[in-house]
Amino acid sequence: MRIPEIAEAIKTLSSTDRSHLRKLLKAQDEADKLEVFHQVLLSKGLVKEVKNPSVADTIERQLIEVKGKPVSQTIIEERK
């Protein structure tokens, strides 16, 4: 499919679908910028390798409710 055909196809999308497409394109643009940034770091010798984030970093953590005083207050009191 060529660019003019794609542009015409986009015009037929609903506003919700166009919004979704914009979000996808923006995410891809950010990923492309990050890839270029990593390649520049590698080519300049500023880093030896670019590691992918671990899966553990992307897992949503569930908050727990703690009874008693705030942890920050406890830390401040212990430092005195």
Biopython code that builds the backbone (N, CA, C, O; Angstrom):
import numpy as np
from Bio.PDB.StructureBuilder import StructureBuilder

atoms = [
    (1, "MET", "N", (0.845, -1.172, 0.000)),
    (1, "MET", "CA", (0.000, 0.000, 0.000)),
    (1, "MET", "C", (0.896, 1.242, 0.000)),
    (1, "MET", "O", (1.881, 1.295, 0.737)),
    (2, "ARG", "N", (0.566, 2.215, -0.804)),
    (2, "ARG", "CA", (1.340, 3.451, -0.895)),
    (2, "ARG", "C", (0.770, 4.507, 0.047)),
    (2, "ARG", "O", (-0.352, 4.385, 0.539)),
    (3, "ILE", "N", (1.565, 5.540, 0.285)),
    (3, "ILE", "CA", (1.189, 6.586, 1.232)),
    (3, "ILE", "C", (-0.164, 7.229, 0.891)),
    (3, "ILE", "O", (-0.997, 7.378, 1.785)),
    (4, "PRO", "N", (-0.413, 7.615, -0.366)),
    (4, "PRO", "CA", (-1.729, 8.213, -0.657)),
    (4, "PRO", "C", (-2.889, 7.255, -0.358)),
    (4, "PRO", "O", (-3.949, 7.683, 0.099)),
    (5, "GLU", "N", (-2.686, 5.969, -0.615)),
    (5, "GLU", "CA", (-3.736, 4.988, -0.327)),
    (5, "GLU", "C", (-3.961, 4.867, 1.177)),
    (5, "GLU", "O", (-5.094, 4.746, 1.644)),
    (6, "ILE", "N", (-2.868, 4.901, 1.918)),
    (6, "ILE", "CA", (-2.966, 4.828, 3.379)),
    (6, "ILE", "C", (-3.701, 6.061, 3.903)),
    (6, "ILE", "O", (-4.562, 5.955, 4.777)),
    (7, "ALA", "N", (-3.354, 7.232, 3.362)),
    (7, "ALA", "CA", (-4.004, 8.475, 3.791)),
    (7, "ALA", "C", (-5.506, 8.420, 3.533)),
    (7, "ALA", "O", (-6.296, 8.864, 4.366)),
    (8, "GLU", "N", (-5.898, 7.884, 2.396)),
    (8, "GLU", "CA", (-7.324, 7.760, 2.089)),
    (8, "GLU", "C", (-8.001, 6.762, 3.027)),
    (8, "GLU", "O", (-9.134, 6.980, 3.456)),
    (9, "ALA", "N", (-7.307, 5.670, 3.345)),
    (9, "ALA", "CA", (-7.867, 4.667, 4.253)),
    (9, "ALA", "C", (-8.053, 5.254, 5.650)),
    (9, "ALA", "O", (-9.025, 4.940, 6.338)),
    (10, "ILE", "N", (-7.121, 6.104, 6.063)),
    (10, "ILE", "CA", (-7.213, 6.731, 7.385)),
    (10, "ILE", "C", (-8.445, 7.623, 7.469)),
    (10, "ILE", "O", (-9.091, 7.702, 8.514)),
    (11, "LYS", "N", (-8.770, 8.292, 6.372)),
    (11, "LYS", "CA", (-9.941, 9.176, 6.356)),
    (11, "LYS", "C", (-11.239, 8.418, 6.612)),
    (11, "LYS", "O", (-12.222, 9.004, 7.065)),
    (12, "THR", "N", (-11.246, 7.125, 6.327)),
    (12, "THR", "CA", (-12.464, 6.331, 6.520)),
    (12, "THR", "C", (-12.604, 5.800, 7.946)),
    (12, "THR", "O", (-13.642, 5.240, 8.301)),
    (13, "LEU", "N", (-11.570, 5.972, 8.760)),
    (13, "LEU", "CA", (-11.610, 5.463, 10.134)),
    (13, "LEU", "C", (-12.504, 6.329, 11.015)),
    (13, "LEU", "O", (-12.700, 7.516, 10.755)),
    (14, "SER", "N", (-13.034, 5.716, 12.048)),
    (14, "SER", "CA", (-13.805, 6.474, 13.038)),
    (14, "SER", "C", (-12.844, 7.330, 13.854)),
    (14, "SER", "O", (-11.635, 7.100, 13.831)),
    (15, "SER", "N", (-13.366, 8.302, 14.565)),
    (15, "SER", "CA", (-12.502, 9.167, 15.376)),
    (15, "SER", "C", (-11.787, 8.365, 16.459)),
    (15, "SER", "O", (-10.646, 8.673, 16.806)),
    (16, "THR", "N", (-12.442, 7.350, 16.991)),
    (16, "THR", "CA", (-11.813, 6.489, 18.002)),
    (16, "THR", "C", (-10.640, 5.727, 17.399)),
    (16, "THR", "O", (-9.571, 5.634, 18.003)),
    (17, "ASP", "N", (-10.849, 5.182, 16.203)),
    (17, "ASP", "CA", (-9.773, 4.442, 15.540)),
    (17, "ASP", "C", (-8.618, 5.363, 15.158)),
    (17, "ASP", "O", (-7.455, 4.972, 15.256)),
    (18, "ARG", "N", (-8.934, 6.592, 14.720)),
    (18, "ARG", "CA", (-7.865, 7.543, 14.385)),
    (18, "ARG", "C", (-7.070, 7.911, 15.631)),
    (18, "ARG", "O", (-5.847, 8.045, 15.578)),
    (19, "SER", "N", (-7.763, 8.071, 16.745)),
    (19, "SER", "CA", (-7.083, 8.376, 18.004)),
    (19, "SER", "C", (-6.164, 7.227, 18.406)),
    (19, "SER", "O", (-5.033, 7.447, 18.841)),
    (20, "HIS", "N", (-6.655, 6.014, 18.258)),
    (20, "HIS", "CA", (-5.848, 4.834, 18.572)),
    (20, "HIS", "C", (-4.626, 4.767, 17.652)),
    (20, "HIS", "O", (-3.525, 4.452, 18.104)),
    (21, "LEU", "N", (-4.817, 5.058, 16.377)),
    (21, "LEU", "CA", (-3.716, 5.054, 15.416)),
    (21, "LEU", "C", (-2.672, 6.101, 15.784)),
    (21, "LEU", "O", (-1.473, 5.838, 15.698)),
    (22, "ARG", "N", (-3.123, 7.299, 16.198)),
    (22, "ARG", "CA", (-2.186, 8.344, 16.625)),
    (22, "ARG", "C", (-1.339, 7.869, 17.797)),
    (22, "ARG", "O", (-0.130, 8.096, 17.829)),
    (23, "LYS", "N", (-1.977, 7.208, 18.762)),
    (23, "LYS", "CA", (-1.245, 6.706, 19.929)),
    (23, "LYS", "C", (-0.215, 5.660, 19.521)),
    (23, "LYS", "O", (0.909, 5.662, 20.023)),
    (24, "LEU", "N", (-0.594, 4.774, 18.616)),
    (24, "LEU", "CA", (0.341, 3.753, 18.137)),
    (24, "LEU", "C", (1.526, 4.387, 17.413)),
    (24, "LEU", "O", (2.673, 3.992, 17.626)),
    (25, "LEU", "N", (1.248, 5.361, 16.565)),
    (25, "LEU", "CA", (2.319, 6.029, 15.825)),
    (25, "LEU", "C", (3.237, 6.806, 16.758)),
    (25, "LEU", "O", (4.452, 6.828, 16.563)),
    (26, "LYS", "N", (2.658, 7.443, 17.772)),
    (26, "LYS", "CA", (3.470, 8.187, 18.736)),
    (26, "LYS", "C", (4.379, 7.237, 19.509)),
    (26, "LYS", "O", (5.553, 7.537, 19.726)),
    (27, "ALA", "N", (3.842, 6.096, 19.923)),
    (27, "ALA", "CA", (4.645, 5.108, 20.650)),
    (27, "ALA", "C", (5.775, 4.594, 19.769)),
    (27, "ALA", "O", (6.899, 4.424, 20.241)),
    (28, "GLN", "N", (5.486, 4.346, 18.487)),
    (28, "GLN", "CA", (6.516, 3.873, 17.567)),
    (28, "GLN", "C", (7.573, 4.948, 17.354)),
    (28, "GLN", "O", (8.762, 4.640, 17.272)),
    (29, "ASP", "N", (7.147, 6.213, 17.264)),
    (29, "ASP", "CA", (8.081, 7.321, 17.092)),
    (29, "ASP", "C", (9.024, 7.414, 18.290)),
    (29, "ASP", "O", (10.227, 7.615, 18.119)),
    (30, "GLU", "N", (8.485, 7.268, 19.494)),
    (30, "GLU", "CA", (9.312, 7.300, 20.703)),
    (30, "GLU", "C", (10.308, 6.143, 20.708)),
    (30, "GLU", "O", (11.469, 6.318, 21.080)),
    (31, "ALA", "N", (9.853, 4.966, 20.294)),
    (31, "ALA", "CA", (10.740, 3.801, 20.241)),
    (31, "ALA", "C", (11.848, 4.022, 19.219)),
    (31, "ALA", "O", (12.997, 3.650, 19.461)),
    (32, "ASP", "N", (11.514, 4.624, 18.079)),
    (32, "ASP", "CA", (12.518, 4.911, 17.052)),
    (32, "ASP", "C", (13.556, 5.903, 17.569)),
    (32, "ASP", "O", (14.752, 5.724, 17.341)),
    (33, "LYS", "N", (13.105, 6.948, 18.264)),
    (33, "LYS", "CA", (14.031, 7.942, 18.823)),
    (33, "LYS", "C", (14.970, 7.294, 19.832)),
    (33, "LYS", "O", (16.164, 7.591, 19.858)),
    (34, "LEU", "N", (14.432, 6.416, 20.654)),
    (34, "LEU", "CA", (15.245, 5.737, 21.653)),
    (34, "LEU", "C", (16.285, 4.843, 20.986)),
    (34, "LEU", "O", (17.429, 4.774, 21.436)),
    (35, "GLU", "N", (15.892, 4.166, 19.924)),
    (35, "GLU", "CA", (16.821, 3.299, 19.195)),
    (35, "GLU", "C", (17.953, 4.122, 18.582)),
    (35, "GLU", "O", (19.114, 3.720, 18.651)),
    (36, "VAL", "N", (17.631, 5.259, 17.989)),
    (36, "VAL", "CA", (18.660, 6.138, 17.418)),
    (36, "VAL", "C", (19.592, 6.626, 18.519)),
    (36, "VAL", "O", (20.809, 6.650, 18.334)),
    (37, "PHE", "N", (19.037, 7.013, 19.656)),
    (37, "PHE", "CA", (19.841, 7.464, 20.791)),
    (37, "PHE", "C", (20.814, 6.376, 21.227)),
    (37, "PHE", "O", (21.992, 6.646, 21.460)),
    (38, "HIS", "N", (20.320, 5.147, 21.337)),
    (38, "HIS", "CA", (21.185, 4.033, 21.732)),
    (38, "HIS", "C", (22.286, 3.802, 20.707)),
    (38, "HIS", "O", (23.428, 3.537, 21.081)),
    (39, "GLN", "N", (21.962, 3.899, 19.425)),
    (39, "GLN", "CA", (22.960, 3.699, 18.377)),
    (39, "GLN", "C", (24.045, 4.775, 18.432)),
    (39, "GLN", "O", (25.218, 4.482, 18.204)),
    (40, "VAL", "N", (23.665, 6.005, 18.731)),
    (40, "VAL", "CA", (24.648, 7.084, 18.854)),
    (40, "VAL", "C", (25.565, 6.824, 20.042)),
    (40, "VAL", "O", (26.780, 6.992, 19.937)),
    (41, "LEU", "N", (24.993, 6.418, 21.165)),
    (41, "LEU", "CA", (25.813, 6.102, 22.341)),
    (41, "LEU", "C", (26.825, 5.011, 22.022)),
    (41, "LEU", "O", (27.989, 5.102, 22.412)),
    (42, "LEU", "N", (26.380, 3.985, 21.315)),
    (42, "LEU", "CA", (27.268, 2.883, 20.936)),
    (42, "LEU", "C", (28.343, 3.354, 19.960)),
    (42, "LEU", "O", (29.517, 3.027, 20.131)),
    (43, "SER", "N", (27.958, 4.111, 18.946)),
    (43, "SER", "CA", (28.918, 4.539, 17.924)),
    (43, "SER", "C", (29.964, 5.505, 18.475)),
    (43, "SER", "O", (31.100, 5.519, 18.002)),
    (44, "LYS", "N", (29.597, 6.304, 19.460)),
    (44, "LYS", "CA", (30.540, 7.244, 20.077)),
    (44, "LYS", "C", (31.409, 6.574, 21.136)),
    (44, "LYS", "O", (32.329, 7.192, 21.672)),
    (45, "GLY", "N", (31.117, 5.318, 21.434)),
    (45, "GLY", "CA", (31.889, 4.603, 22.434)),
    (45, "GLY", "C", (31.539, 4.986, 23.861)),
    (45, "GLY", "O", (32.298, 4.698, 24.786)),
    (46, "LEU", "N", (30.403, 5.628, 24.043)),
    (46, "LEU", "CA", (30.004, 6.032, 25.393)),
    (46, "LEU", "C", (29.475, 4.860, 26.205)),
    (46, "LEU", "O", (29.540, 4.870, 27.434)),
    (47, "VAL", "N", (28.955, 3.856, 25.522)),
    (47, "VAL", "CA", (28.524, 2.621, 26.175)),
    (47, "VAL", "C", (28.987, 1.445, 25.322)),
    (47, "VAL", "O", (29.172, 1.578, 24.112)),
    (48, "LYS", "N", (29.171, 0.307, 25.958)),
    (48, "LYS", "CA", (29.582, -0.896, 25.229)),
    (48, "LYS", "C", (28.390, -1.693, 24.743)),
    (48, "LYS", "O", (28.448, -2.340, 23.698)),
    (49, "GLU", "N", (27.300, -1.643, 25.513)),
    (49, "GLU", "CA", (26.080, -2.337, 25.116)),
    (49, "GLU", "C", (24.882, -1.651, 25.756)),
    (49, "GLU", "O", (25.001, -0.981, 26.782)),
    (50, "VAL", "N", (23.743, -1.832, 25.136)),
    (50, "VAL", "CA", (22.494, -1.292, 25.674)),
    (50, "VAL", "C", (21.655, -2.484, 26.095)),
    (50, "VAL", "O", (21.244, -3.300, 25.269)),
    (51, "LYS", "N", (21.410, -2.568, 27.387)),
    (51, "LYS", "CA", (20.648, -3.700, 27.910)),
    (51, "LYS", "C", (19.166, -3.370, 27.925)),
    (51, "LYS", "O", (18.769, -2.232, 28.176)),
    (52, "ASN", "N", (18.362, -4.375, 27.656)),
    (52, "ASN", "CA", (16.915, -4.223, 27.753)),
    (52, "ASN", "C", (16.509, -4.289, 29.217)),
    (52, "ASN", "O", (17.117, -5.026, 29.993)),
    (53, "PRO", "N", (15.490, -3.529, 29.604)),
    (53, "PRO", "CA", (15.048, -3.588, 31.002)),
    (53, "PRO", "C", (14.537, -4.981, 31.345)),
    (53, "PRO", "O", (13.954, -5.672, 30.508)),
    (54, "SER", "N", (14.764, -5.374, 32.579)),
    (54, "SER", "CA", (14.316, -6.700, 32.994)),
    (54, "SER", "C", (12.798, -6.727, 33.114)),
    (54, "SER", "O", (12.157, -5.690, 33.288)),
    (55, "VAL", "N", (12.244, -7.903, 33.020)),
    (55, "VAL", "CA", (10.793, -8.075, 33.117)),
    (55, "VAL", "C", (10.301, -7.621, 34.485)),
    (55, "VAL", "O", (9.194, -7.097, 34.603)),
    (56, "ALA", "N", (11.109, -7.818, 35.510)),
    (56, "ALA", "CA", (10.715, -7.441, 36.868)),
    (56, "ALA", "C", (10.453, -5.938, 36.967)),
    (56, "ALA", "O", (9.633, -5.506, 37.776)),
    (57, "ASP", "N", (11.150, -5.134, 36.144)),
    (57, "ASP", "CA", (10.956, -3.687, 36.177)),
    (57, "ASP", "C", (9.615, -3.270, 35.587)),
    (57, "ASP", "O", (9.105, -2.197, 35.908)),
    (58, "THR", "N", (9.045, -4.101, 34.734)),
    (58, "THR", "CA", (7.804, -3.730, 34.059)),
    (58, "THR", "C", (6.563, -4.273, 34.752)),
    (58, "THR", "O", (5.443, -3.935, 34.367)),
    (59, "ILE", "N", (6.744, -5.104, 35.763)),
    (59, "ILE", "CA", (5.607, -5.690, 36.467)),
    (59, "ILE", "C", (4.995, -4.639, 37.392)),
    (59, "ILE", "O", (5.703, -3.957, 38.133)),
    (60, "GLU", "N", (3.687, -4.523, 37.335)),
    (60, "GLU", "CA", (2.987, -3.587, 38.214)),
    (60, "GLU", "C", (3.070, -4.098, 39.646)),
    (60, "GLU", "O", (2.819, -5.272, 39.916)),
    (61, "ARG", "N", (3.417, -3.220, 40.535)),
    (61, "ARG", "CA", (3.497, -3.602, 41.939)),
    (61, "ARG", "C", (2.209, -3.199, 42.635)),
    (61, "ARG", "O", (1.651, -2.129, 42.392)),
    (62, "GLN", "N", (1.758, -4.081, 43.501)),
    (62, "GLN", "CA", (0.531, -3.805, 44.232)),
    (62, "GLN", "C", (0.887, -3.133, 45.554)),
    (62, "GLN", "O", (1.731, -3.623, 46.305)),
    (63, "LEU", "N", (0.237, -2.015, 45.826)),
    (63, "LEU", "CA", (0.484, -1.300, 47.068)),
    (63, "LEU", "C", (-0.152, -2.050, 48.227)),
    (63, "LEU", "O", (-1.203, -2.675, 48.083)),
    (64, "ILE", "N", (0.503, -1.976, 49.375)),
    (64, "ILE", "CA", (-0.058, -2.590, 50.568)),
    (64, "ILE", "C", (-0.363, -1.482, 51.573)),
    (64, "ILE", "O", (0.278, -0.431, 51.568)),
    (65, "GLU", "N", (-1.330, -1.726, 52.416)),
    (65, "GLU", "CA", (-1.686, -0.749, 53.427)),
    (65, "GLU", "C", (-0.893, -1.052, 54.687)),
    (65, "GLU", "O", (-0.872, -2.186, 55.167)),
    (66, "VAL", "N", (-0.244, -0.027, 55.216)),
    (66, "VAL", "CA", (0.586, -0.186, 56.402)),
    (66, "VAL", "C", (-0.079, 0.551, 57.551)),
    (66, "VAL", "O", (-0.517, 1.692, 57.401)),
    (67, "LYS", "N", (-0.149, -0.106, 58.694)),
    (67, "LYS", "CA", (-0.739, 0.522, 59.875)),
    (67, "LYS", "C", (0.364, 1.213, 60.665)),
    (67, "LYS", "O", (1.527, 0.813, 60.617)),
    (68, "GLY", "N", (-0.016, 2.239, 61.378)),
    (68, "GLY", "CA", (0.961, 2.968, 62.176)),
    (68, "GLY", "C", (1.374, 4.252, 61.492)),
    (68, "GLY", "O", (0.727, 4.720, 60.556)),
    (69, "LYS", "N", (2.475, 4.815, 61.986)),
    (69, "LYS", "CA", (2.922, 6.084, 61.423)),
    (69, "LYS", "C", (3.584, 5.873, 60.059)),
    (69, "LYS", "O", (4.017, 4.766, 59.739)),
    (70, "PRO", "N", (3.660, 6.929, 59.267)),
    (70, "PRO", "CA", (4.269, 6.820, 57.946)),
    (70, "PRO", "C", (5.736, 6.389, 58.034)),
    (70, "PRO", "O", (6.445, 6.756, 58.971)),
    (71, "VAL", "N", (6.169, 5.623, 57.066)),
    (71, "VAL", "CA", (7.548, 5.131, 57.041)),
    (71, "VAL", "C", (8.520, 6.301, 57.031)),
    (71, "VAL", "O", (9.560, 6.245, 57.687)),
    (72, "SER", "N", (8.199, 7.359, 56.298)),
    (72, "SER", "CA", (9.098, 8.517, 56.234)),
    (72, "SER", "C", (9.310, 9.119, 57.623)),
    (72, "SER", "O", (10.415, 9.550, 57.951)),
    (73, "GLN", "N", (8.267, 9.149, 58.428)),
    (73, "GLN", "CA", (8.386, 9.686, 59.785)),
    (73, "GLN", "C", (9.284, 8.785, 60.629)),
    (73, "GLN", "O", (10.110, 9.277, 61.398)),
    (74, "THR", "N", (9.128, 7.483, 60.492)),
    (74, "THR", "CA", (9.967, 6.528, 61.226)),
    (74, "THR", "C", (11.432, 6.719, 60.857)),
    (74, "THR", "O", (12.293, 6.709, 61.736)),
    (75, "ILE", "N", (11.728, 6.892, 59.586)),
    (75, "ILE", "CA", (13.112, 7.077, 59.128)),
    (75, "ILE", "C", (13.698, 8.343, 59.729)),
    (75, "ILE", "O", (14.833, 8.337, 60.207)),
    (76, "ILE", "N", (12.935, 9.429, 59.707)),
    (76, "ILE", "CA", (13.419, 10.696, 60.269)),
    (76, "ILE", "C", (13.702, 10.545, 61.754)),
    (76, "ILE", "O", (14.722, 11.035, 62.238)),
    (77, "GLU", "N", (12.821, 9.879, 62.483)),
    (77, "GLU", "CA", (13.016, 9.689, 63.921)),
    (77, "GLU", "C", (14.249, 8.846, 64.205)),
    (77, "GLU", "O", (14.978, 9.122, 65.157)),
    (78, "GLU", "N", (14.494, 7.816, 63.390)),
    (78, "GLU", "CA", (15.644, 6.944, 63.607)),
    (78, "GLU", "C", (16.958, 7.651, 63.307)),
    (78, "GLU", "O", (17.994, 7.282, 63.860)),
    (79, "ARG", "N", (16.935, 8.646, 62.454)),
    (79, "ARG", "CA", (18.160, 9.368, 62.094)),
    (79, "ARG", "C", (18.545, 10.411, 63.136)),
    (79, "ARG", "O", (19.664, 10.923, 63.112)),
    (80, "LYS", "N", (17.639, 10.727, 64.041)),
    (80, "LYS", "CA", (17.929, 11.746, 65.065)),
    (80, "LYS", "C", (18.809, 11.205, 66.148)),
    (80, "LYS", "O", (19.148, 11.927, 67.085)),
]
sb = StructureBuilder()
sb.init_structure("model")
sb.init_model(0)
sb.init_chain("A")
sb.init_seg("    ")
for serial, (resi, resn, name, xyz) in enumerate(atoms, 1):
    if name == "N":
        sb.init_residue(resn, " ", resi, " ")
    sb.init_atom(name, np.array(xyz, "f"), 0.0, 1.0, " ", f" {name:<3s}", serial, name[0])
structure = sb.get_structure()
